[in-house]
Amino acid sequence: MRRFSRREQKIVYFFLATVLIAVVFTWCIKPLNSKLKNIKQKKHVLQRKITKKTRAMRQSKSVDKNYEKYINDLRQQGTNEEVMSKIVSEIEEVAGDISLRISELKPMRVKKSDFINQFSVSLTIDSNFEEVIEFIHILQSKPHLFNVEELKFNKGSRAKVKSIKSRLVLGKMFIPK
């Protein structure tokens, strides 16, 4: 076997270097590059998740503040008798503000459960339809927030009279202490 000439040695070295570079590129650099791209994509996805979660955490603080405000508004202040008295006076005050005549007002029994106390008041009103609807609307709006549990209208034999007899059962819920 003869020895390679200088030119042939350079060609063999160049060929071996090219093969070595190709092998290193195929088995090392290309997989590392794809792993790097994968890591960058995961990093981007995680950054978006973190951004969403921090935004949600910031919003949860404001939700917690609103929740506390509503819970404080719904928490029962005082005994059942005191609360019922406040409810009755609140209804009478609204009726007086719009000059509505309540012919009968009866507090009903408090319905208790584990998490709420349901206070109900039965009313009989003898007035025209528009005034009754306005009265209900005011009591269902803020700051009163009453529920209408029952509503009956009875015009009866007074067909030519503009007033209508209405029976309402209004309720309000509170969270006991």
C-alpha positions as CSV (number, residue, x, y, z in Angstrom):
1,M,0.0,0.0,0.0
2,R,1.4,3.3,-0.9
3,R,1.4,6.4,1.1
4,F,-1.0,9.3,0.3
5,S,0.4,12.4,-1.3
6,R,0.0,15.7,0.4
7,R,-3.0,16.6,-1.8
8,E,-4.7,13.2,-1.0
9,Q,-4.1,13.6,2.7
10,K,-5.7,17.1,2.6
11,I,-8.7,15.6,0.7
12,V,-9.0,12.7,3.3
13,Y,-8.7,15.2,6.2
14,F,-11.3,17.5,4.6
15,F,-13.6,14.5,4.0
16,L,-13.2,13.3,7.6
17,A,-13.8,16.8,9.0
18,T,-16.9,17.1,6.8
19,V,-18.2,13.7,8.0
20,L,-17.4,14.7,11.6
21,I,-19.2,18.0,11.3
22,A,-22.2,16.3,9.7
23,V,-22.4,13.7,12.5
24,V,-22.0,16.3,15.2
25,F,-24.6,18.5,13.5
26,T,-27.1,15.6,13.0
27,W,-26.7,14.0,16.4
28,C,-25.9,16.9,18.7
29,I,-26.7,20.4,17.3
30,K,-30.0,19.6,15.5
31,P,-31.6,17.8,18.6
32,L,-30.3,20.5,20.9
33,N,-31.7,23.2,18.6
34,S,-35.1,21.5,18.5
35,K,-35.0,21.1,22.3
36,L,-34.2,24.8,22.6
37,K,-37.1,25.7,20.4
38,N,-39.3,23.5,22.5
39,I,-38.1,25.1,25.7
40,K,-38.7,28.6,24.3
41,Q,-42.3,27.6,23.3
42,K,-42.9,26.2,26.8
43,K,-41.5,29.3,28.3
44,H,-43.8,31.5,26.2
45,V,-46.8,29.4,27.2
46,L,-45.9,29.5,30.9
47,Q,-45.4,33.3,30.7
48,R,-48.9,33.6,29.3
49,K,-50.3,31.4,32.0
50,I,-48.5,33.4,34.7
51,T,-49.8,36.7,33.2
52,K,-53.3,35.3,33.2
53,K,-53.0,34.1,36.7
54,T,-51.5,37.3,38.0
55,R,-54.3,39.3,36.3
56,A,-56.9,36.9,37.9
57,M,-55.2,37.4,41.3
58,R,-55.4,41.1,41.0
59,Q,-59.1,40.9,40.0
60,S,-59.8,38.5,42.8
61,K,-58.7,41.1,45.3
62,S,-61.3,43.5,44.0
63,V,-63.9,40.7,44.0
64,D,-63.0,39.9,47.6
65,K,-63.5,43.6,48.5
66,N,-66.9,43.6,46.8
67,Y,-67.8,40.2,48.3
68,E,-67.0,41.5,51.8
69,K,-69.1,44.6,51.2
70,Y,-72.1,42.5,50.1
71,I,-71.6,40.0,53.0
72,N,-71.6,42.9,55.4
73,D,-74.8,44.3,53.8
74,L,-76.4,40.8,54.1
75,R,-75.2,40.0,57.6
76,Q,-78.0,40.1,60.2
77,Q,-77.5,43.1,62.6
78,G,-79.4,42.4,65.8
79,T,-82.0,39.9,67.0
80,N,-84.8,38.6,64.8
81,E,-87.3,41.0,66.4
82,E,-85.0,44.0,65.8
83,V,-84.5,43.1,62.2
84,M,-88.2,42.5,61.6
85,S,-89.0,45.9,63.2
86,K,-86.5,47.6,60.9
87,I,-88.0,45.8,57.9
88,V,-91.5,46.9,58.8
89,S,-90.4,50.5,59.4
90,E,-88.5,50.5,56.0
91,I,-91.6,49.4,54.2
92,E,-93.8,52.0,55.9
93,E,-91.2,54.7,55.1
94,V,-91.2,53.8,51.4
95,A,-95.0,53.7,51.4
96,G,-95.1,57.1,53.1
97,D,-92.6,58.6,50.6
98,I,-94.9,57.8,47.7
99,S,-98.1,58.4,49.6
100,L,-99.3,54.8,49.4
101,R,-101.8,53.6,51.9
102,I,-101.2,50.2,53.4
103,S,-104.4,48.8,54.9
104,E,-102.8,45.8,56.6
105,L,-99.2,45.0,57.4
106,K,-98.4,41.7,59.2
107,P,-94.9,40.4,60.0
108,M,-94.7,36.7,59.3
109,R,-92.6,34.0,61.0
110,V,-88.9,34.0,60.4
111,K,-87.8,31.0,58.3
112,K,-84.5,29.8,59.6
113,S,-82.0,27.5,57.8
114,D,-78.3,26.8,58.3
115,F,-77.0,29.7,56.3
116,I,-79.9,32.3,56.0
117,N,-82.8,33.7,57.9
118,Q,-85.8,34.6,55.7
119,F,-87.9,37.5,57.0
120,S,-91.3,38.0,55.4
121,V,-94.0,40.6,55.7
122,S,-97.6,40.4,54.3
123,L,-99.1,43.6,53.0
124,T,-102.6,44.6,51.8
125,I,-102.6,47.7,49.7
126,D,-105.7,49.5,48.4
127,S,-104.4,51.8,45.7
128,N,-104.2,52.2,41.9
129,F,-102.1,49.7,39.9
130,E,-99.3,52.2,38.9
131,E,-98.6,53.2,42.5
132,V,-98.4,49.5,43.6
133,I,-95.9,48.8,40.7
134,E,-93.8,51.8,41.7
135,F,-93.9,50.7,45.3
136,I,-92.7,47.2,44.4
137,H,-90.0,48.6,42.1
138,I,-88.6,50.9,44.8
139,L,-88.5,48.0,47.3
140,Q,-86.7,45.7,44.9
141,S,-84.1,48.3,44.0
142,K,-81.1,49.4,46.0
143,P,-80.7,50.0,49.0
144,H,-83.9,48.0,50.0
145,L,-83.5,44.8,47.9
146,F,-86.7,43.0,48.9
147,N,-87.9,39.9,47.2
148,V,-91.6,39.7,46.1
149,E,-92.6,36.2,47.3
150,E,-96.3,36.6,46.5
151,L,-98.4,39.1,44.6
152,K,-102.2,39.1,44.1
153,F,-104.4,41.7,42.5
154,N,-108.1,41.7,43.2
155,K,-110.3,44.3,41.6
156,G,-113.4,42.6,42.9
157,S,-116.9,44.0,42.4
158,R,-115.6,47.6,42.2
159,A,-115.2,47.6,38.4
160,K,-115.6,51.3,38.0
161,V,-113.3,52.3,40.8
162,K,-109.6,53.0,39.8
163,S,-108.1,51.5,42.9
164,I,-107.2,47.9,43.2
165,K,-106.7,45.7,46.2
166,S,-103.3,44.1,46.3
167,R,-101.8,41.5,48.5
168,L,-98.0,41.3,48.7
169,V,-95.7,39.1,50.6
170,L,-92.2,40.8,50.7
171,G,-89.1,39.0,51.9
172,K,-85.6,39.7,52.8
173,M,-82.7,37.3,53.5
174,F,-79.9,37.8,56.0
175,I,-76.9,35.7,57.1
176,P,-77.2,35.0,60.8
177,K,-74.2,35.8,63.0
